[in-house]
């Protein structure tokens, strides 16, 4: 985002926070450099028995995916604190309102700048993650259902960034204290991410594979995400997999348990994008409500 192409409040916002705004693109660039270095190292490694040339790349991919989940919290905290609450706390926002700028334009400039930067960087991290996974497709790659890859490779991470921006805008006005506003926004954003992350695999019904007791284990497809497994009774009830192992093997379960077979619940890879779409839509609705609340608070305090 070039400062020369911006005018009015947006130019001021970018000018005020230019160092912080450059931090996110710099983080994406560093991530790409690390991935390129690890891929180059793995490609030049001499194959040895019992060694894995892609170990470093896999570890970086795993930690990087988890680190990307912190992005919405950081973005929300920055908007709530340095961008909004600090100016309200110090009173410097009054200077902007004397420069032919309305309160709505003052807040909108901060939301737009933060949202564009955060979404662009979230998309950049997704591309880096995809690039890092390319040499792992024939060996081992992290499951698409793990929190890091799930968020980074889809549309969920940019949506959570928008939610963080919107929450930061409303919390910053309500709290009006820099540190407190940052803490509250990070907590609320993280809570929403945790709740939706806990229920996302209930958006769509799981598929079930079963096998009679004594038959081979009912393995799901190799690219599936297993959500539950155990024993099934003749009446259709379910028991944990350890119900028969306390006294004997699965082939000789106690008669009183009435165990008839085994089951595995799973989501195939085909459920990835529908689940992403449902969660993204839910997050965007919450972001829209928070954004509406931010401007409602602004109208109440600065009619």
C-alpha positions, 0 to 999 in steps of 0.5 A: 500500500503506497502512501502516495496513493492515499489521501486524508485520514487513510494517509494519516493512519498509514503514516502513523503506523507505517512501522507496525504495518510493515511488520506483517509483510516482513513476517511473510517475507521471512517465512518465505525465505525460511521455506526456500532455504529449507527446501534447498537444504532438503534437495541437496541433502545426501540420502541416508538410511533412517534419515529424513531430509524434510524433517526441518521443513515439516517442523517449520511447517507445523510451527508456522501453521500454529503461529499463523493462528495468532495473527487475528489476535495480534491484528485485533489487539493492535487495532484496539490499542495503538490505533483506537484506544490510544488516541481516545485515551490521549485525546489526539483524535480531536486533532483529526476531527479539526482537519475537516475529517468526520468521526466516521472517516477517522474510524473507517480509515483505521479499519480499512488500513488494518483490514487490507494489510491483515487480509493480504498478509493472511493470504500471503501466509497461505501461499507460503504454506502451500509452497512449503507443502509441495515436496511433502506430497509424496512423503508425509504432509500434515493432515488438512484437518489440523488447526494450522493447515486447516486455517492457513490453507483456506479462507478461515484465517482472513475471515478471523483477521477481519473479525479481529479488526472489527472487534478491535474497533468496538472494544477500543472505543468502549475500553479507551485504555490501550493495554486493557483494550488490547487484552480484551480484544485478544481474549474475545477473538481467541475465545471465538476461534476456540469455540468455532474450532471446537464445533467445526467438525459438527457442521457436517455429518461424519461418515462411519465405517464399521466392521464385525468383531474379529474382522480387520479394523475398519480403516477410513480413507487415507486422506480422511480425518478421524473424529471418533472410534470405538465399539458398537453393540448389537442394539446400535449403542456405542462403547469406548474402544477400551471397554473390552480390553480390561479383561480380554481381547476384542475378539472375546468381549464379555457377553454382557456388553453385547458387542457386535463390531467396531466403528470409525467416524471420519470426515473425508477430504471432500468435507474440507471446503464445505466446512471452510465455507460454513465457518467463514460465513459464521465468522464474517457475520460476527465481524459484520455485527462487531463492525456495526457495533463499532460505528453505533458506539461512534455515533452515540459518542460523536453524533 
